[in-house]
Amino acid sequence: MSQSAIEHAQQVKRRHEQELLRKANVVAVGVGLRTRGGQATDEVCIVVSVKTKVPPAQLKPADLIPASIENVPIDVVETGVIRAL
């Protein structure tokens, strides 16, 4: 993980955040480390938080979340509804 990878992911996230937030089920967008098998890796990614993970076949094409944007991988994480206290 390099500082330049983090900065690039943050820039890409800023450019595409509103587009991702308009997709069904998406509740938040951030930058973090990809999680595989419950363990964080050292791969910087855009983390897209969703209420519930839904099979792609059940989503409209416009609501599908891409595997990557501008060469930054995307990790879809089920978080449920996020509420401010």
N, C-alpha and C positions, 0 to 999 in steps of 0.2 A: 504494500500500500504506500503510495507516494503522495506528497502534498499536491503535486500537479494533477494526479488522478482525482483527488478529492475536489479540488477547485474546478476541474472540468465537469465533474458530476453535478456540482452546485450550480454552475452556469447553465447546463442542460436542463436541470430541474426547474430553474427560474423561467426558462423559455417555454417549457411545456407543462408547468404545474396546473394552470387553469384548464387546459385541454384535458388533462388526466382527471381533474376533480369533477368535470362534467360527466364523466362516465358513470353508468349505473353502479351502485354498490361501493364506490370509492369514498372514503372518509378522510384520508390524509395522504400527503406526499412528502417524502423527506429524502435525505441522503444518509446512507449507513453502510454497514457491511452485510454482504449476502449471507443468509442462513441456509445451511444444508443439513438435513437430519437433526435439526434442533441445535446445531452448533454454528457459531459465527465463523466465517472464513475471513481471509484477508482481502477479499475482492470487494472493492468499492462499487456501490450500485445505487440506483434510485429505488427507494422502498415505497411501494404503493400499498397503503393499508385499506383493506376492504372489510365491510360488515361481515360477510360470509364468502368463502370461496365457492364459486359456481362453475360447473363444467362449461367449457367454451361453447358447446353446442346449445346451451340454454341462454346464451347472450346474443343480443343483436350485434351484427358486425361492427357497428360504430362504438359499441361498449367493450370490445375486446381490448385487452391491455397488451401492447407489443412486448416481445421478449427483450428488446433493447431500443433505445432512442439515441441517435448520434453516437453509436458505438459504446454507450453506457448501458450495462445490463440492468434489467428491472427485476426486482424481487417482490412478488405479491405476497402480502402477509395478512392473515385473517386476524383482525383486532376487535371486531364487534363495533358497536356504536361508541364514538368518543364524545364525552360530555365534559364541559368546563364545570368546575366547582364553584 
